[in-house]
């Protein structure tokens, strides 16, 4: 099951989270970079735990990012975690 999930997520990354271009604004470049990081972190977690349902692995990652975004007072860190949480939400919709 998780091999299929990893393939689905990789396809999503390739189609929707392609590498940002150098001429993008600083904000968009960072946002896309954090989205890609989150997606690849999710892939890693899903791939490492084949005994667990991918949906719940992604949901837990989302929960962690949501919790981290609320405890950090640093706006850059908050942006990273909120972006990761939103990316997890988008990936959850695939399942």
TIFINU-463439 format. One record per residue: residue number from 1; residue in three letters; chain; z, x, y of N, C-alpha, C in turn. Coordinates in steps of 0.001 Angstrom, whole numbers, padded with zeros to 6 digits. Last residue first. Layout:
residues N
<NUM, ALA, A, <Z, X, Y>, <Z, X, Y>, <Z, X, Y>>
...
This chain:
residues 95
<95, UNK, A, <-000640, -005830, 011171>, <-000027, -006164, 009887>, <000525, -007567, 009924>>
<94, UNK, A, <-001491, -005467, 013683>, <-002475, -005193, 012634>, <-001955, -005615, 011261>>
<93, UNK, A, <000718, -005752, 015269>, <-000217, -006880, 015207>, <-001288, -006703, 014124>>
<92, UNK, A, <001826, -003217, 015196>, <002431, -004285, 014380>, <001491, -005478, 014239>>
<91, UNK, A, <000329, -001957, 017160>, <000083, -001611, 015752>, <000677, -002669, 014826>>
<90, UNK, A, <001464, -003092, 019456>, <000032, -003257, 019186>, <-000278, -002984, 017716>>
<89, UNK, A, <004120, -002206, 019174>, <003812, -003643, 019206>, <002350, -003896, 018873>>
<88, UNK, A, <003737, 000549, 019401>, <004222, -000005, 018127>, <003943, -001507, 018060>>
<87, UNK, A, <003029, 000595, 022093>, <002055, 001016, 021080>, <002456, 000484, 019708>>
<86, UNK, A, <005440, -000162, 023239>, <004273, -001031, 023395>, <003180, -000685, 022388>>
<85, UNK, A, <006991, 002083, 022534>, <007363, 000748, 022063>, <006172, -000198, 022133>>
<84, UNK, A, <005637, 004074, 023975>, <005700, 004149, 022507>, <006048, 002789, 021915>>
<83, UNK, A, <006150, 003181, 026585>, <004767, 003293, 026105>, <004728, 003334, 024580>>
<82, UNK, A, <008910, 003453, 026570>, <008317, 002120, 026753>, <006876, 002121, 026268>>
<81, UNK, A, <009127, 006241, 026280>, <009654, 005348, 025240>, <009110, 003927, 025362>>
<80, UNK, A, <007869, 007196, 028640>, <007432, 007640, 027310>, <007861, 006629, 026249>>
<79, UNK, A, <009414, 005963, 030643>, <007982, 005682, 030529>, <007455, 006051, 029148>>
<78, UNK, A, <011879, 007221, 030213>, <011767, 005771, 030041>, <010306, 005370, 029854>>
<77, UNK, A, <011206, 009813, 030947>, <011580, 009530, 029561>, <011457, 008037, 029279>>
<76, UNK, A, <010728, 009360, 033686>, <009671, 009904, 032832>, <009957, 009612, 031363>>
<75, UNK, A, <013202, 008433, 034631>, <012063, 007511, 034624>, <010909, 008035, 033772>>
<74, UNK, A, <016270, 008777, 033152>, <015122, 009545, 033615>, <013876, 008654, 033519>>
<73, UNK, A, <018122, 007426, 031825>, <018025, 007137, 033246>, <016864, 007876, 033888>>
<72, UNK, A, <018044, 005945, 028664>, <017640, 007088, 029477>, <017524, 006663, 030938>>
<71, UNK, A, <018494, 003599, 027387>, <019646, 004467, 027610>, <019313, 005681, 028468>>
<70, UNK, A, <016134, 002208, 027060>, <017188, 001569, 027855>, <018378, 002491, 028122>>
<69, UNK, A, <014538, 003704, 025431>, <014054, 003418, 026787>, <015151, 002835, 027667>>
<68, UNK, A, <015934, 003698, 023023>, <015874, 004931, 023810>, <015427, 004667, 025246>>
<67, UNK, A, <015444, 001053, 022192>, <016810, 001507, 022459>, <016806, 002756, 023329>>
<66, UNK, A, <012662, 001150, 021865>, <013256, 000195, 022804>, <014672, 000628, 023179>>
<65, UNK, A, <012451, 003047, 019856>, <011858, 003321, 021161>, <012433, 002393, 022231>>
<64, UNK, A, <013773, 001686, 017743>, <014275, 002966, 018236>, <013738, 003273, 019633>>
<63, UNK, A, <012065, -000543, 017433>, <013471, -000734, 017803>, <014048, 000559, 018382>>
<62, UNK, A, <009756, 000779, 016568>, <009738, 000008, 017807>, <011156, -000198, 018331>>
<61, UNK, A, <010678, 001772, 014141>, <010243, 002711, 015180>, <010257, 002005, 016528>>
<60, UNK, A, <011049, -000700, 012864>, <012203, 000156, 013131>, <011876, 001202, 014201>>
<59, UNK, A, <008384, -001573, 012694>, <009365, -002369, 013440>, <010596, -001536, 013781>>
<58, UNK, A, <007350, 000355, 010994>, <006852, 000261, 012365>, <007839, -000513, 013237>>
<57, UNK, A, <008779, -000294, 008700>, <008842, 001070, 009232>, <008427, 001053, 010709>>
<56, UNK, A, <007963, -002908, 008270>, <009359, -002656, 008621>, <009574, -001239, 009161>>
<55, UNK, A, <005230, -002561, 007653>, <005638, -003425, 008760>, <007057, -003097, 009220>>
<54, UNK, A, <005232, -000978, 005286>, <004831, -000413, 006577>, <005284, -001242, 007783>>
<53, UNK, A, <007944, -001031, 003068>, <006865, -001828, 003646>, <006509, -001274, 005034>>
<52, UNK, A, <008630, 001921, 001157>, <009000, 000891, 002137>, <007762, 000203, 002687>>
<51, UNK, A, <007676, 003905, -000420>, <008445, 002855, -001089>, <008833, 001718, -000141>>
<50, UNK, A, <006505, 005833, 001165>, <005628, 004878, 000490>, <006375, 003728, -000193>>
<49, UNK, A, <007191, 007489, 003613>, <008060, 006539, 002906>, <007218, 005458, 002215>>
<48, UNK, A, <005293, 009057, 004874>, <006426, 009728, 004216>, <007303, 008779, 003406>>
<47, UNK, A, <003520, 007244, 006065>, <003040, 008096, 004977>, <004189, 008727, 004190>>
<46, UNK, A, <005106, 006187, 008064>, <004581, 005302, 007022>, <004161, 006124, 005811>>
<45, UNK, A, <005552, 008502, 009622>, <006680, 007781, 009008>, <006217, 006874, 007876>>
<44, UNK, A, <002931, 009173, 010419>, <003761, 010124, 009670>, <004889, 009405, 008937>>
<43, UNK, A, <002220, 006880, 011872>, <001459, 007277, 010680>, <002307, 008197, 009804>>
<42, UNK, A, <004085, 007097, 013961>, <004133, 005956, 013048>, <003391, 006278, 011757>>
<41, UNK, A, <003123, 009409, 015174>, <004490, 009396, 014639>, <004652, 008236, 013644>>
<40, UNK, A, <000646, 008486, 016011>, <000701, 009546, 014992>, <002101, 009660, 014385>>
<39, UNK, A, <001477, 006596, 017908>, <000681, 006181, 016753>, <000737, 007228, 015645>>
<38, UNK, A, <002819, 008266, 019757>, <003532, 007187, 019057>, <002775, 006770, 017797>>
<37, UNK, A, <000712, 009923, 020637>, <001886, 010505, 019990>, <002598, 009435, 019159>>
<36, UNK, A, <-000933, 007988, 021817>, <-001411, 008735, 020649>, <-000252, 009375, 019903>>
<35, UNK, A, <000714, 007207, 023928>, <000269, 006222, 022934>, <-000173, 006919, 021655>>
<34, UNK, A, <000898, 009599, 025329>, <002111, 009043, 024708>, <001759, 007978, 023678>>
<33, UNK, A, <-001785, 009820, 026160>, <-001182, 010876, 025344>, <000063, 010366, 024623>>
<32, UNK, A, <-002035, 007560, 027757>, <-002822, 007665, 026529>, <-002240, 008734, 025603>>
<31, UNK, A, <-000211, 008261, 029816>, <-000022, 007035, 029027>, <-000777, 007130, 027698>>
<30, UNK, A, <-001369, 010607, 030863>, <-000060, 010645, 030213>, <000149, 009431, 029318>>
<29, UNK, A, <-003775, 009510, 031859>, <-003806, 010609, 030898>, <-002483, 010678, 030132>>
<28, UNK, A, <-002828, 007641, 033689>, <-003562, 007179, 032506>, <-003638, 008260, 031435>>
<27, UNK, A, <-001556, 009419, 035572>, <-000828, 008320, 034925>, <-001521, 007897, 033634>>
<26, UNK, A, <-003658, 011062, 036416>, <-002500, 011652, 035752>, <-001730, 010586, 034961>>
<25, UNK, A, <-006893, 009659, 035667>, <-005740, 009844, 036550>, <-004578, 010405, 035728>>
<24, UNK, A, <-009392, 011591, 033957>, <-008555, 010400, 034097>, <-007422, 010698, 035080>>
<23, UNK, A, <-010802, 013888, 033460>, <-010937, 013302, 034795>, <-010147, 011995, 034965>>
<22, UNK, A, <-010407, 014531, 030815>, <-009736, 015338, 031841>, <-009788, 014696, 033221>>
<21, UNK, A, <-009832, 011683, 028716>, <-010717, 012629, 029400>, <-009956, 013357, 030506>>
<20, UNK, A, <-007895, 011243, 025714>, <-008174, 010995, 027135>, <-009078, 012077, 027724>>
<19, UNK, A, <-009069, 010299, 022524>, <-008513, 011366, 023356>, <-008877, 011109, 024818>>
<18, UNK, A, <-008590, 006816, 021687>, <-009342, 008059, 021681>, <-008738, 009042, 022685>>
<17, UNK, A, <-007466, 004426, 020739>, <-006627, 005446, 021383>, <-007306, 006809, 021346>>
<16, UNK, A, <-009336, 002807, 019435>, <-008678, 002337, 020655>, <-007892, 003389, 021421>>
<15, UNK, A, <-010494, 004048, 017192>, <-011261, 003056, 017949>, <-010655, 002739, 019314>>
<14, UNK, A, <-008551, 005818, 016216>, <-009908, 006292, 016482>, <-010702, 005341, 017365>>
<13, UNK, A, <-006348, 004057, 015910>, <-006273, 005203, 016828>, <-007679, 005660, 017204>>
<12, UNK, A, <-007375, 002334, 013943>, <-006973, 001807, 015246>, <-006928, 002932, 016285>>
<11, UNK, A, <-007670, 004144, 011834>, <-008857, 003481, 012388>, <-008563, 002909, 013781>>
<10, UNK, A, <-004955, 004713, 011421>, <-005878, 005781, 011854>, <-007152, 005189, 012459>>
<9, UNK, A, <-004088, 002204, 010536>, <-003557, 002753, 011786>, <-004473, 003861, 012307>>
<8, UNK, A, <-005549, 001951, 008143>, <-005664, 000929, 009189>, <-005210, 001498, 010535>>
<7, UNK, A, <-004590, 004197, 006737>, <-006013, 004086, 007083>, <-006219, 003081, 008214>>
<6, UNK, A, <-001928, 003455, 006418>, <-002249, 004667, 007170>, <-003708, 004629, 007617>>
<5, UNK, A, <-002296, 001214, 004786>, <-001686, 001067, 006108>, <-002012, 002266, 006982>>
<4, UNK, A, <-003317, 002382, 002470>, <-004134, 001426, 003218>, <-003606, 001255, 004636>>
<3, UNK, A, <-001076, 003851, 001772>, <-002343, 004546, 002029>, <-003269, 003654, 002832>>
<2, UNK, A, <000825, 001905, 001274>, <000943, 002690, 002498>, <-000314, 003493, 002806>>
<1, UNK, A, <000000, 000821, -001204>, <000000, 000000, 000000>, <000000, 000855, 001255>>
